[in-house]
């Protein structure tokens, strides 16, 4: 128990260290957005805090206990703090965390030597990981075929966040022959990996979520494995990571709004000498602050509930009717994760959209680039529309069961 308490204290200290970096992360994110560049400076700041320990099991020098549900409370809080500094940096960092969970989690079949080396590189070298799964908009499926000493990977993936700094991609693909799902780890510096540099979206520009083509890339044994099925707990965690990113962007927007308002020399109408005298400005800021506080509370609560729900996962996956109560409890937690995402998206979009309405036309200058908060929030919110999440929540309210995972999200 004392070791658990010590680990929790270290995690809280790391989150506080990340919080201290928010202003520097915002400055680095400003420059990366302006230059349409990878936010390497912000990620280096995070590496300096030791935040990567939240992504690595304690057996390899990290702070995560290695269980599927363990540590999500700390991770979600850290993602929120990072994203409050800069949205793209937050998405890049959470991508490394999520892929690390697949590599080191209970279902991983990677050799011990591979996991030890990956942990060393994540902790000591700031290794960045890419989830290379999406195939929307491309022709054909990405496949691997057996070869002497390994497998050969071929195909194209359309969405590869965090690939601007190279690193390693965990590629989800089909094994030729039996058509089972496989995972392979590929160094993005490999000469037969083509990075298309085609990410030119209005927001989350620093994620460099470009198309990647694997041109008959040989992957040695030890760097590939059969891919397990995503569990309900993993789905809930993914929703919370999305929510934490959006929540952080909204809180960063509110930070920028408050800082700018304090520099203004007049209110919204002539009868108000300063913003502090203007009830219209005060009301708008108060409403945004309250909305973000409510969604933040739900986000943290859902993360803590998910972390505490690990005992129900096995009964849910096996369909054990003798423990239907545990399965139902886990469904309730997953739906709470969905609600957290809906709330964080709505609060974030409101805060990001309100900056210019409250601060006026002068704040639209590119000297501030305040529009990046709305561009980042709107871009990511479009990735997985909340209407679909509300349909699942409504169905749960009427039927009291979580729908099949295949009907909720595509990986």
C-alpha atoms as a printed R data frame, in Angstrom:
    type eleno elety resid chain resno       x       y       z
1   ATOM     1    CA   UNK     A     1   0.000   0.000   0.000
2   ATOM     2    CA   UNK     A     2   2.851   2.402   0.808
3   ATOM     3    CA   UNK     A     3   4.253   1.885  -2.709
4   ATOM     4    CA   UNK     A     4   0.838   2.706  -4.204
5   ATOM     5    CA   UNK     A     5   0.624   5.891  -2.135
6   ATOM     6    CA   UNK     A     6   4.142   6.844  -3.182
7   ATOM     7    CA   UNK     A     7   3.284   6.318  -6.841
8   ATOM     8    CA   UNK     A     8   0.116   8.403  -6.512
9   ATOM     9    CA   UNK     A     9   2.107  11.222  -4.918
10  ATOM    10    CA   UNK     A    10   4.652  11.103  -7.744
11  ATOM    11    CA   UNK     A    11   1.854  11.207 -10.309
12  ATOM    12    CA   UNK     A    12   0.337  14.277  -8.648
13  ATOM    13    CA   UNK     A    13   3.751  15.954  -8.662
14  ATOM    14    CA   UNK     A    14   4.127  15.252 -12.384
15  ATOM    15    CA   UNK     A    15   0.705  16.724 -13.132
16  ATOM    16    CA   UNK     A    16   1.630  19.834 -11.137
17  ATOM    17    CA   UNK     A    17   4.893  20.094 -13.115
18  ATOM    18    CA   UNK     A    18   2.958  19.901 -16.382
19  ATOM    19    CA   UNK     A    19   0.585  22.596 -15.137
20  ATOM    20    CA   UNK     A    20   3.558  24.871 -14.517
21  ATOM    21    CA   UNK     A    21   4.495  24.511 -18.196
22  ATOM    22    CA   UNK     A    22   1.129  25.664 -19.572
23  ATOM    23    CA   UNK     A    23   2.301  29.166 -20.524
24  ATOM    24    CA   UNK     A    24   5.454  27.836 -22.211
25  ATOM    25    CA   UNK     A    25   3.424  25.189 -24.023
26  ATOM    26    CA   UNK     A    26   1.090  27.930 -25.263
27  ATOM    27    CA   UNK     A    27   4.010  29.974 -26.590
28  ATOM    28    CA   UNK     A    28   5.481  26.957 -28.358
29  ATOM    29    CA   UNK     A    29   2.063  26.038 -29.743
30  ATOM    30    CA   UNK     A    30   1.576  29.580 -31.053
31  ATOM    31    CA   UNK     A    31   4.801  29.288 -33.076
32  ATOM    32    CA   UNK     A    32   4.035  25.782 -34.336
33  ATOM    33    CA   UNK     A    33   0.562  26.835 -35.485
34  ATOM    34    CA   UNK     A    34   1.952  29.923 -37.216
35  ATOM    35    CA   UNK     A    35   4.610  27.883 -39.013
36  ATOM    36    CA   UNK     A    36   2.404  24.819 -39.635
37  ATOM    37    CA   UNK     A    37   5.115  22.811 -37.900
38  ATOM    38    CA   UNK     A    38   5.536  19.899 -35.510
39  ATOM    39    CA   UNK     A    39   5.397  21.119 -31.868
40  ATOM    40    CA   UNK     A    40   8.743  19.551 -30.978
41  ATOM    41    CA   UNK     A    41   9.539  22.327 -28.499
42  ATOM    42    CA   UNK     A    42   6.414  21.654 -26.468
43  ATOM    43    CA   UNK     A    43   7.018  17.912 -26.429
44  ATOM    44    CA   UNK     A    44  10.593  18.529 -25.264
45  ATOM    45    CA   UNK     A    45   9.185  20.607 -22.395
46  ATOM    46    CA   UNK     A    46   6.985  17.685 -21.409
47  ATOM    47    CA   UNK     A    47   9.879  15.257 -21.593
48  ATOM    48    CA   UNK     A    48  11.746  17.492 -19.173
49  ATOM    49    CA   UNK     A    49   8.972  17.124 -16.585
50  ATOM    50    CA   UNK     A    50   9.166  13.333 -16.692
51  ATOM    51    CA   UNK     A    51   5.531  13.106 -17.788
52  ATOM    52    CA   UNK     A    52   6.340  10.013 -19.881
53  ATOM    53    CA   UNK     A    53   6.428   7.996 -16.651
54  ATOM    54    CA   UNK     A    54   2.619   8.092 -16.690
55  ATOM    55    CA   UNK     A    55   2.691   6.045 -19.916
56  ATOM    56    CA   UNK     A    56   5.122   3.332 -18.787
57  ATOM    57    CA   UNK     A    57   4.529   0.482 -16.296
58  ATOM    58    CA   UNK     A    58   6.291   0.621 -12.956
59  ATOM    59    CA   UNK     A    59   8.125  -2.603 -13.851
60  ATOM    60    CA   UNK     A    60  10.018  -0.590 -16.462
61  ATOM    61    CA   UNK     A    61  10.564   2.614 -14.492
62  ATOM    62    CA   UNK     A    62   7.196   4.317 -14.942
63  ATOM    63    CA   UNK     A    63   4.233   5.004 -12.665
64  ATOM    64    CA   UNK     A    64   1.488   2.931 -14.327
65  ATOM    65    CA   UNK     A    65   0.692  -0.370 -12.593
66  ATOM    66    CA   UNK     A    66   0.373  -2.138 -15.957
67  ATOM    67    CA   UNK     A    67  -3.302  -3.056 -15.626
68  ATOM    68    CA   UNK     A    68  -5.830  -2.046 -18.266
69  ATOM    69    CA   UNK     A    69  -7.721   0.307 -15.977
70  ATOM    70    CA   UNK     A    70  -4.869   1.495 -13.784
71  ATOM    71    CA   UNK     A    71  -3.611   5.070 -13.853
72  ATOM    72    CA   UNK     A    72  -6.272   6.642 -16.035
73  ATOM    73    CA   UNK     A    73  -7.117   9.307 -13.467
74  ATOM    74    CA   UNK     A    74  -3.588  10.715 -13.588
75  ATOM    75    CA   UNK     A    75  -3.254  10.362 -17.386
76  ATOM    76    CA   UNK     A    76  -6.529  12.171 -18.099
77  ATOM    77    CA   UNK     A    77  -5.590  15.039 -15.784
78  ATOM    78    CA   UNK     A    78  -2.177  15.324 -17.430
79  ATOM    79    CA   UNK     A    79  -3.655  15.351 -20.955
80  ATOM    80    CA   UNK     A    80  -6.020  18.142 -19.894
81  ATOM    81    CA   UNK     A    81  -3.126  20.232 -18.570
82  ATOM    82    CA   UNK     A    82  -1.006  19.680 -21.688
83  ATOM    83    CA   UNK     A    83  -3.900  20.531 -24.001
84  ATOM    84    CA   UNK     A    84  -4.681  23.694 -22.045
85  ATOM    85    CA   UNK     A    85  -1.222  24.805 -23.113
86  ATOM    86    CA   UNK     A    86  -1.519  23.588 -26.703
87  ATOM    87    CA   UNK     A    87  -4.076  21.309 -28.350
88  ATOM    88    CA   UNK     A    88  -1.812  19.671 -30.948
89  ATOM    89    CA   UNK     A    89   0.852  18.960 -28.325
90  ATOM    90    CA   UNK     A    90  -1.861  17.386 -26.184
91  ATOM    91    CA   UNK     A    91  -3.058  15.141 -29.018
92  ATOM    92    CA   UNK     A    92   0.484  14.084 -29.873
93  ATOM    93    CA   UNK     A    93   1.293  13.259 -26.266
94  ATOM    94    CA   UNK     A    94  -1.926  11.338 -25.646
95  ATOM    95    CA   UNK     A    95  -1.243   9.315 -28.812
96  ATOM    96    CA   UNK     A    96   2.036   8.116 -27.337
97  ATOM    97    CA   UNK     A    97   0.229   7.247 -24.097
98  ATOM    98    CA   UNK     A    98  -2.542   5.329 -25.868
99  ATOM    99    CA   UNK     A    99  -0.142   3.313 -28.046
100 ATOM   100    CA   UNK     A   100   2.025   2.597 -25.018
101 ATOM   101    CA   UNK     A   101  -1.040   1.118 -23.336
102 ATOM   102    CA   UNK     A   102  -1.395  -1.315 -26.238
103 ATOM   103    CA   UNK     A   103   2.292  -2.238 -26.192
104 ATOM   104    CA   UNK     A   104   2.620  -2.783 -22.449
105 ATOM   105    CA   UNK     A   105  -0.920  -3.758 -21.442
106 ATOM   106    CA   UNK     A   106  -2.088  -7.183 -20.255
107 ATOM   107    CA   UNK     A   107  -2.863  -8.391 -23.783
108 ATOM   108    CA   UNK     A   108   0.551  -7.589 -25.234
109 ATOM   109    CA   UNK     A   109   2.537 -10.475 -26.689
110 ATOM   110    CA   UNK     A   110   5.733  -8.540 -27.375
111 ATOM   111    CA   UNK     A   111   8.944 -10.121 -26.042
112 ATOM   112    CA   UNK     A   112  10.340  -8.849 -22.762
113 ATOM   113    CA   UNK     A   113  13.456  -7.517 -24.498
114 ATOM   114    CA   UNK     A   114  11.321  -5.444 -26.884
115 ATOM   115    CA   UNK     A   115   9.266  -3.957 -24.085
116 ATOM   116    CA   UNK     A   116  12.341  -3.145 -22.025
117 ATOM   117    CA   UNK     A   117  13.941  -1.299 -24.943
118 ATOM   118    CA   UNK     A   118  10.733   0.556 -25.802
119 ATOM   119    CA   UNK     A   119  10.361   1.711 -22.202
120 ATOM   120    CA   UNK     A   120  13.948   2.918 -22.145
121 ATOM   121    CA   UNK     A   121  13.471   4.915 -25.324
122 ATOM   122    CA   UNK     A   122  10.165   6.443 -24.163
123 ATOM   123    CA   UNK     A   123  11.616   7.488 -20.811
124 ATOM   124    CA   UNK     A   124  15.167   8.448 -21.819
125 ATOM   125    CA   UNK     A   125  14.885   9.537 -25.445
126 ATOM   126    CA   UNK     A   126  11.351  10.897 -25.671
127 ATOM   127    CA   UNK     A   127  10.350   8.261 -28.233
128 ATOM   128    CA   UNK     A   128   7.101   9.266 -29.879
129 ATOM   129    CA   UNK     A   129   4.508   6.671 -30.858
130 ATOM   130    CA   UNK     A   130   1.952   6.823 -33.653
131 ATOM   131    CA   UNK     A   131  -1.317   4.901 -33.899
132 ATOM   132    CA   UNK     A   132  -1.438   3.935 -37.573
133 ATOM   133    CA   UNK     A   133  -4.919   2.458 -37.959
134 ATOM   134    CA   UNK     A   134  -7.234   4.588 -40.113
135 ATOM   135    CA   UNK     A   135  -7.829   3.604 -43.732
136 ATOM   136    CA   UNK     A   136 -10.689   5.920 -44.660
137 ATOM   137    CA   UNK     A   137 -10.154   7.440 -48.084
138 ATOM   138    CA   UNK     A   138  -7.453   5.006 -49.213
139 ATOM   139    CA   UNK     A   139  -7.663   2.076 -51.615
140 ATOM   140    CA   UNK     A   140  -7.253  -1.429 -50.236
141 ATOM   141    CA   UNK     A   141  -6.291  -2.797 -46.827
142 ATOM   142    CA   UNK     A   142  -2.893  -2.691 -45.197
143 ATOM   143    CA   UNK     A   143  -1.475  -6.219 -44.917
144 ATOM   144    CA   UNK     A   144   1.534  -8.180 -43.700
145 ATOM   145    CA   UNK     A   145   2.873 -11.392 -45.157
146 ATOM   146    CA   UNK     A   146   5.194 -13.829 -43.410
147 ATOM   147    CA   UNK     A   147   8.875 -13.726 -44.324
148 ATOM   148    CA   UNK     A   148  11.997 -15.377 -42.962
149 ATOM   149    CA   UNK     A   149  12.762 -13.765 -39.624
150 ATOM   150    CA   UNK     A   150   9.731 -11.482 -39.628
151 ATOM   151    CA   UNK     A   151   6.916 -10.067 -41.754
152 ATOM   152    CA   UNK     A   152   6.617  -7.648 -44.686
153 ATOM   153    CA   UNK     A   153   4.189  -4.729 -44.361
154 ATOM   154    CA   UNK     A   154   2.413  -3.097 -47.307
155 ATOM   155    CA   UNK     A   155  -0.344  -0.518 -47.537
156 ATOM   156    CA   UNK     A   156  -1.419   3.026 -46.745
157 ATOM   157    CA   UNK     A   157  -2.855   4.576 -43.603
158 ATOM   158    CA   UNK     A   158  -4.708   7.861 -43.902
159 ATOM   159    CA   UNK     A   159  -4.447   9.385 -40.428
160 ATOM   160    CA   UNK     A   160  -1.223   9.309 -38.427
161 ATOM   161    CA   UNK     A   161  -1.182  11.847 -35.600
162 ATOM   162    CA   UNK     A   162   2.190  12.560 -33.963
163 ATOM   163    CA   UNK     A   163   4.153  11.487 -37.060
164 ATOM   164    CA   UNK     A   164   5.801  14.881 -37.590
165 ATOM   165    CA   UNK     A   165   8.664  13.923 -35.306
166 ATOM   166    CA   UNK     A   166   9.041  10.484 -36.896
167 ATOM   167    CA   UNK     A   167   9.249   7.982 -34.009
168 ATOM   168    CA   UNK     A   168   7.594   4.570 -34.304
169 ATOM   169    CA   UNK     A   169   4.160   3.635 -35.644
170 ATOM   170    CA   UNK     A   170   2.025   0.805 -34.322
171 ATOM   171    CA   UNK     A   171   0.350  -0.326 -37.544
172 ATOM   172    CA   UNK     A   172  -2.888  -2.296 -37.416
173 ATOM   173    CA   UNK     A   173  -3.154  -4.581 -40.439
174 ATOM   174    CA   UNK     A   174  -4.371  -7.945 -41.781
175 ATOM   175    CA   UNK     A   175  -2.159 -11.024 -41.886
176 ATOM   176    CA   UNK     A   176  -2.279 -12.530 -45.378
177 ATOM   177    CA   UNK     A   177  -3.714 -16.020 -45.472
178 ATOM   178    CA   UNK     A   178  -5.895 -16.235 -42.387
179 ATOM   179    CA   UNK     A   179  -6.859 -12.510 -42.504
180 ATOM   180    CA   UNK     A   180  -6.502 -12.082 -38.743
181 ATOM   181    CA   UNK     A   181  -5.659  -8.656 -37.362
182 ATOM   182    CA   UNK     A   182  -1.994  -8.034 -36.652
183 ATOM   183    CA   UNK     A   183   0.093  -5.222 -35.169
184 ATOM   184    CA   UNK     A   184   3.575  -4.268 -36.290
185 ATOM   185    CA   UNK     A   185   5.985  -1.647 -34.963
186 ATOM   186    CA   UNK     A   186   7.681   0.358 -37.698
187 ATOM   187    CA   UNK     A   187  10.378   3.006 -37.457
188 ATOM   188    CA   UNK     A   188   9.082   5.962 -39.492
189 ATOM   189    CA   UNK     A   189  12.665   6.733 -40.552
190 ATOM   190    CA   UNK     A   190  12.698   3.453 -42.512
191 ATOM   191    CA   UNK     A   191  13.640   4.138 -46.161
192 ATOM   192    CA   UNK     A   192  10.584   2.244 -47.409
193 ATOM   193    CA   UNK     A   193   8.166   4.361 -45.367
194 ATOM   194    CA   UNK     A   194   6.714   7.306 -47.266
195 ATOM   195    CA   UNK     A   195   5.383  10.277 -45.290
196 ATOM   196    CA   UNK     A   196   3.040  12.221 -47.571
197 ATOM   197    CA   UNK     A   197   3.164  15.562 -45.694
198 ATOM   198    CA   UNK     A   198  -0.462  16.171 -46.714
199 ATOM   199    CA   UNK     A   199  -1.921  17.339 -43.389
200 ATOM   200    CA   UNK     A   200  -3.198  20.848 -44.121
201 ATOM   201    CA   UNK     A   201  -6.265  21.160 -41.943
202 ATOM   202    CA   UNK     A   202  -7.414  24.398 -40.381
203 ATOM   203    CA   UNK     A   203  -6.760  23.200 -36.835
204 ATOM   204    CA   UNK     A   204  -4.640  20.751 -34.822
205 ATOM   205    CA   UNK     A   205  -1.997  21.547 -37.405
206 ATOM   206    CA   UNK     A   206   0.890  20.465 -35.226
207 ATOM   207    CA   UNK     A   207  -0.404  16.892 -35.014
208 ATOM   208    CA   UNK     A   208   0.959  16.369 -38.542
209 ATOM   209    CA   UNK     A   209  -1.769  13.763 -39.045
210 ATOM   210    CA   UNK     A   210  -0.523  12.912 -42.497
211 ATOM   211    CA   UNK     A   211  -0.964   9.887 -44.757
212 ATOM   212    CA   UNK     A   212   1.732   7.226 -44.469
213 ATOM   213    CA   UNK     A   213   2.509   4.498 -47.015
214 ATOM   214    CA   UNK     A   214   4.434   1.353 -46.121
215 ATOM   215    CA   UNK     A   215   6.200   0.048 -49.213
216 ATOM   216    CA   UNK     A   216   7.069  -3.607 -48.491
217 ATOM   217    CA   UNK     A   217   8.686  -2.778 -45.150
218 ATOM   218    CA   UNK     A   218  10.428  -5.716 -43.483
219 ATOM   219    CA   UNK     A   219   9.587  -5.914 -39.768
220 ATOM   220    CA   UNK     A   220  11.723  -8.384 -37.765
221 ATOM   221    CA   UNK     A   221  10.349 -10.858 -35.261
222 ATOM   222    CA   UNK     A   222   9.916  -9.279 -31.867
223 ATOM   223    CA   UNK     A   223   8.282  -6.182 -33.336
224 ATOM   224    CA   UNK     A   224   4.971  -7.702 -34.407
225 ATOM   225    CA   UNK     A   225   2.153  -9.592 -32.730
226 ATOM   226    CA   UNK     A   226  -1.471 -10.665 -33.180
227 ATOM   227    CA   UNK     A   227  -3.813  -7.813 -32.295
228 ATOM   228    CA   UNK     A   228  -6.368  -8.306 -29.570
229 ATOM   229    CA   UNK     A   229  -9.883  -6.941 -29.610
230 ATOM   230    CA   UNK     A   230 -10.560  -3.557 -28.078
231 ATOM   231    CA   UNK     A   231 -12.340  -3.936 -24.750
232 ATOM   232    CA   UNK     A   232 -15.138  -1.743 -23.348
233 ATOM   233    CA   UNK     A   233 -12.638  -0.278 -20.889
234 ATOM   234    CA   UNK     A   234 -10.288   0.707 -23.690
235 ATOM   235    CA   UNK     A   235 -13.170   2.363 -25.529
236 ATOM   236    CA   UNK     A   236 -14.099   4.312 -22.418
237 ATOM   237    CA   UNK     A   237 -10.499   5.435 -21.988
238 ATOM   238    CA   UNK     A   238 -10.367   6.589 -25.620
239 ATOM   239    CA   UNK     A   239 -13.480   8.700 -25.068
240 ATOM   240    CA   UNK     A   240 -11.907  10.250 -21.979
241 ATOM   241    CA   UNK     A   241  -8.683  11.034 -23.822
242 ATOM   242    CA   UNK     A   242 -10.756  12.792 -26.476
243 ATOM   243    CA   UNK     A   243 -12.665  14.625 -23.753
244 ATOM   244    CA   UNK     A   244  -9.482  15.648 -21.921
245 ATOM   245    CA   UNK     A   245  -8.024  17.064 -25.132
246 ATOM   246    CA   UNK     A   246 -11.165  19.108 -25.805
247 ATOM   247    CA   UNK     A   247 -11.450  20.178 -22.178
248 ATOM   248    CA   UNK     A   248  -7.863  21.400 -22.215
249 ATOM   249    CA   UNK     A   249  -8.338  23.388 -25.414
250 ATOM   250    CA   UNK     A   250 -11.363  25.080 -23.863
251 ATOM   251    CA   UNK     A   251  -9.499  25.906 -20.671
252 ATOM   252    CA   UNK     A   252  -6.608  27.299 -22.702
253 ATOM   253    CA   UNK     A   253  -9.081  29.487 -24.569
254 ATOM   254    CA   UNK     A   254 -10.494  30.772 -21.283
255 ATOM   255    CA   UNK     A   255  -6.961  31.490 -20.031
256 ATOM   256    CA   UNK     A   256  -6.241  33.530 -23.159
257 ATOM   257    CA   UNK     A   257  -9.589  35.317 -22.920
258 ATOM   258    CA   UNK     A   258  -9.039  36.335 -19.301
259 ATOM   259    CA   UNK     A   259  -5.470  37.492 -19.922
260 ATOM   260    CA   UNK     A   260  -6.521  39.617 -22.885
261 ATOM   261    CA   UNK     A   261  -9.556  41.089 -21.121
262 ATOM   262    CA   UNK     A   262  -7.346  42.312 -18.293
263 ATOM   263    CA   UNK     A   263  -5.365  44.399 -20.806
264 ATOM   264    CA   UNK     A   264  -8.440  46.071 -22.300
265 ATOM   265    CA   UNK     A   265  -9.008  49.725 -21.480
266 ATOM   266    CA   UNK     A   266 -12.752  49.867 -22.026
267 ATOM   267    CA   UNK     A   267 -15.908  47.800 -21.735
268 ATOM   268    CA   UNK     A   268 -18.219  46.641 -24.506
269 ATOM   269    CA   UNK     A   269 -20.287  49.850 -24.360
270 ATOM   270    CA   UNK     A   270 -19.231  53.471 -23.660
271 ATOM   271    CA   UNK     A   271 -20.903  53.591 -20.247
272 ATOM   272    CA   UNK     A   272 -18.560  50.903 -18.939
273 ATOM   273    CA   UNK     A   273 -15.113  52.346 -18.265
274 ATOM   274    CA   UNK     A   274 -13.299  49.013 -17.948
275 ATOM   275    CA   UNK     A   275 -14.098  45.320 -18.506
276 ATOM   276    CA   UNK     A   276 -14.294  44.876 -14.742
277 ATOM   277    CA   UNK     A   277 -17.165  47.407 -14.722
278 ATOM   278    CA   UNK     A   278 -19.002  45.746 -17.609
279 ATOM   279    CA   UNK     A   279 -21.673  43.241 -16.483
280 ATOM   280    CA   UNK     A   280 -22.004  41.902 -20.041
281 ATOM   281    CA   UNK     A   281 -18.354  40.838 -20.111
282 ATOM   282    CA   UNK     A   282 -18.500  39.525 -16.562
283 ATOM   283    CA   UNK     A   283 -21.593  37.454 -17.331
284 ATOM   284    CA   UNK     A   284 -20.075  35.895 -20.444
285 ATOM   285    CA   UNK     A   285 -16.807  34.996 -18.745
286 ATOM   286    CA   UNK     A   286 -18.660  33.640 -15.732
287 ATOM   287    CA   UNK     A   287 -20.847  31.423 -17.919
288 ATOM   288    CA   UNK     A   288 -17.854  30.020 -19.796
289 ATOM   289    CA   UNK     A   289 -15.970  29.426 -16.558
290 ATOM   290    CA   UNK     A   290 -18.906  27.586 -15.014
291 ATOM   291    CA   UNK     A   291 -19.453  25.440 -18.096
292 ATOM   292    CA   UNK     A   292 -15.805  24.378 -18.161
293 ATOM   293    CA   UNK     A   293 -15.785  23.721 -14.419
294 ATOM   294    CA   UNK     A   294 -18.797  21.421 -14.772
295 ATOM   295    CA   UNK     A   295 -17.339  19.444 -17.688
296 ATOM   296    CA   UNK     A   296 -13.977  19.209 -15.905
297 ATOM   297    CA   UNK     A   297 -15.647  17.743 -12.824
298 ATOM   298    CA   UNK     A   298 -17.468  15.153 -14.935
299 ATOM   299    CA   UNK     A   299 -14.257  14.324 -16.815
300 ATOM   300    CA   UNK     A   300 -12.260  13.723 -13.633
301 ATOM   301    CA   UNK     A   301 -15.099  11.761 -12.025
302 ATOM   302    CA   UNK     A   302 -15.476   9.501 -15.060
303 ATOM   303    CA   UNK     A   303 -11.715   8.886 -15.192
304 ATOM   304    CA   UNK     A   304 -11.633   7.916 -11.531
305 ATOM   305    CA   UNK     A   305 -14.643   5.630 -11.986
306 ATOM   306    CA   UNK     A   306 -13.000   3.943 -14.978
307 ATOM   307    CA   UNK     A   307  -9.824   3.368 -12.998
308 ATOM   308    CA   UNK     A   308 -11.817   1.805 -10.159
309 ATOM   309    CA   UNK     A   309 -13.898  -0.441 -12.472
310 ATOM   310    CA   UNK     A   310 -11.188  -2.887 -13.507
311 ATOM   311    CA   UNK     A   311 -12.751  -5.805 -11.643
312 ATOM   312    CA   UNK     A   312 -15.830  -5.732 -13.893
313 ATOM   313    CA   UNK     A   313 -13.911  -5.959 -17.186
314 ATOM   314    CA   UNK     A   314 -13.384  -9.720 -17.246
315 ATOM   315    CA   UNK     A   315 -17.011 -10.589 -16.534
316 ATOM   316    CA   UNK     A   316 -18.126  -8.113 -19.205
317 ATOM   317    CA   UNK     A   317 -15.825  -9.644 -21.833
318 ATOM   318    CA   UNK     A   318 -16.744 -13.244 -21.061
319 ATOM   319    CA   UNK     A   319 -20.470 -12.568 -20.827
320 ATOM   320    CA   UNK     A   320 -20.613 -14.317 -17.461
321 ATOM   321    CA   UNK     A   321 -24.304 -14.208 -16.564
322 ATOM   322    CA   UNK     A   322 -23.400 -14.949 -12.981
323 ATOM   323    CA   UNK     A   323 -21.827 -11.523 -12.719
324 ATOM   324    CA   UNK     A   324 -24.261  -9.499 -14.782
325 ATOM   325    CA   UNK     A   325 -24.263  -6.801 -12.136
326 ATOM   326    CA   UNK     A   326 -20.520  -6.164 -12.662
327 ATOM   327    CA   UNK     A   327 -21.022  -6.004 -16.429
328 ATOM   328    CA   UNK     A   328 -23.871  -3.556 -15.975
329 ATOM   329    CA   UNK     A   329 -21.761  -1.418 -13.676
330 ATOM   330    CA   UNK     A   330 -19.004  -1.259 -16.277
331 ATOM   331    CA   UNK     A   331 -21.533  -0.248 -18.950
332 ATOM   332    CA   UNK     A   332 -22.630   2.598 -16.685
333 ATOM   333    CA   UNK     A   333 -19.028   3.762 -16.340
334 ATOM   334    CA   UNK     A   334 -18.451   3.650 -20.118
335 ATOM   335    CA   UNK     A   335 -21.582   5.725 -20.691
336 ATOM   336    CA   UNK     A   336 -20.283   8.212 -18.119
337 ATOM   337    CA   UNK     A   337 -17.131   8.483 -20.253
338 ATOM   338    CA   UNK     A   338 -19.357   9.263 -23.239
339 ATOM   339    CA   UNK     A   339 -21.180  11.940 -21.263
340 ATOM   340    CA   UNK     A   340 -17.848  13.467 -20.259
341 ATOM   341    CA   UNK     A   341 -16.838  13.732 -23.885
342 ATOM   342    CA   UNK     A   342 -20.111  15.402 -24.872
343 ATOM   343    CA   UNK     A   343 -19.842  17.902 -22.015
344 ATOM   344    CA   UNK     A   344 -16.196  18.738 -22.689
345 ATOM   345    CA   UNK     A   345 -16.763  19.214 -26.410
346 ATOM   346    CA   UNK     A   346 -19.672  21.581 -25.847
347 ATOM   347    CA   UNK     A   347 -17.896  23.612 -23.144
348 ATOM   348    CA   UNK     A   348 -14.698  23.823 -25.176
349 ATOM   349    CA   UNK     A   349 -16.390  24.984 -28.368
350 ATOM   350    CA   UNK     A   350 -18.298  27.630 -26.415
351 ATOM   351    CA   UNK     A   351 -15.125  28.988 -24.798
352 ATOM   352    CA   UNK     A   352 -13.113  28.942 -28.024
353 ATOM   353    CA   UNK     A   353 -15.881  30.697 -29.962
354 ATOM   354    CA   UNK     A   354 -16.398  33.337 -27.284
355 ATOM   355    CA   UNK     A   355 -12.952  34.917 -27.311
356 ATOM   356    CA   UNK     A   356 -13.509  37.406 -30.114
357 ATOM   357    CA   UNK     A   357 -17.117  38.143 -29.186
358 ATOM   358    CA   UNK     A   358 -15.997  39.261 -25.739
359 ATOM   359    CA   UNK     A   359 -12.673  40.930 -26.524
360 ATOM   360    CA   UNK     A   360 -13.653  42.648 -29.773
361 ATOM   361    CA   UNK     A   361 -12.191  43.156 -33.231
362 ATOM   362    CA   UNK     A   362  -8.663  44.078 -32.113
363 ATOM   363    CA   UNK     A   363  -8.183  40.587 -30.701
364 ATOM   364    CA   UNK     A   364  -8.570  39.084 -34.193
365 ATOM   365    CA   UNK     A   365  -5.045  40.227 -35.068
366 ATOM   366    CA   UNK     A   366  -2.636  37.481 -36.099
367 ATOM   367    CA   UNK     A   367  -0.336  38.897 -33.453
368 ATOM   368    CA   UNK     A   368  -2.480  36.882 -31.005
369 ATOM   369    CA   UNK     A   369  -3.701  33.966 -33.166
370 ATOM   370    CA   UNK     A   370  -6.573  33.442 -30.726
371 ATOM   371    CA   UNK     A   371  -8.503  31.829 -33.555
372 ATOM   372    CA   UNK     A   372  -6.310  28.759 -33.148
373 ATOM   373    CA   UNK     A   373  -8.323  27.707 -30.098
374 ATOM   374    CA   UNK     A   374 -11.538  27.520 -32.103
375 ATOM   375    CA   UNK     A   375  -9.768  25.978 -35.112
376 ATOM   376    CA   UNK     A   376  -8.219  23.307 -32.899
377 ATOM   377    CA   UNK     A   377 -11.428  22.590 -31.004
378 ATOM   378    CA   UNK     A   378 -13.628  22.523 -34.100
379 ATOM   379    CA   UNK     A   379 -11.200  20.301 -36.023
380 ATOM   380    CA   UNK     A   380 -10.920  17.646 -33.344
381 ATOM   381    CA   UNK     A   381 -14.605  17.777 -32.396
382 ATOM   382    CA   UNK     A   382 -15.408  16.883 -36.011
383 ATOM   383    CA   UNK     A   383 -13.375  13.666 -35.721
384 ATOM   384    CA   UNK     A   384 -16.011  11.780 -33.742
385 ATOM   385    CA   UNK     A   385 -19.285  13.744 -33.725
386 ATOM   386    CA   UNK     A   386 -21.063  14.118 -30.399
387 ATOM   387    CA   UNK     A   387 -24.428  13.437 -32.057
388 ATOM   388    CA   UNK     A   388 -23.304   9.811 -32.371
389 ATOM   389    CA   UNK     A   389 -22.283   9.772 -28.718
390 ATOM   390    CA   UNK     A   390 -25.634  11.218 -27.666
391 ATOM   391    CA   UNK     A   391 -27.401   8.462 -29.630
392 ATOM   392    CA   UNK     A   392 -25.477   5.858 -27.626
393 ATOM   393    CA   UNK     A   393 -26.247   7.658 -24.357
394 ATOM   394    CA   UNK     A   394 -29.925   7.900 -25.250
395 ATOM   395    CA   UNK     A   395 -30.022   4.231 -26.201
396 ATOM   396    CA   UNK     A   396 -28.449   3.341 -22.892
397 ATOM   397    CA   UNK     A   397 -31.022   5.413 -21.021
398 ATOM   398    CA   UNK     A   398 -33.825   3.538 -22.778
399 ATOM   399    CA   UNK     A   399 -32.274   0.069 -22.830
400 ATOM   400    CA   UNK     A   400 -29.768   0.187 -19.971
401 ATOM   401    CA   UNK     A   401 -27.094  -1.698 -21.933
402 ATOM   402    CA   UNK     A   402 -24.071  -0.579 -23.903
403 ATOM   403    CA   UNK     A   403 -24.419  -1.204 -27.657
404 ATOM   404    CA   UNK     A   404 -21.862  -3.490 -29.388
405 ATOM   405    CA   UNK     A   405 -18.490  -1.754 -29.745
406 ATOM   406    CA   UNK     A   406 -18.556  -2.176 -33.530
407 ATOM   407    CA   UNK     A   407 -21.577   0.152 -33.695
408 ATOM   408    CA   UNK     A   408 -19.940   2.886 -31.633
409 ATOM   409    CA   UNK     A   409 -16.523   3.679 -33.065
410 ATOM   410    CA   UNK     A   410 -14.295   2.597 -35.932
411 ATOM   411    CA   UNK     A   411 -10.561   2.225 -35.400
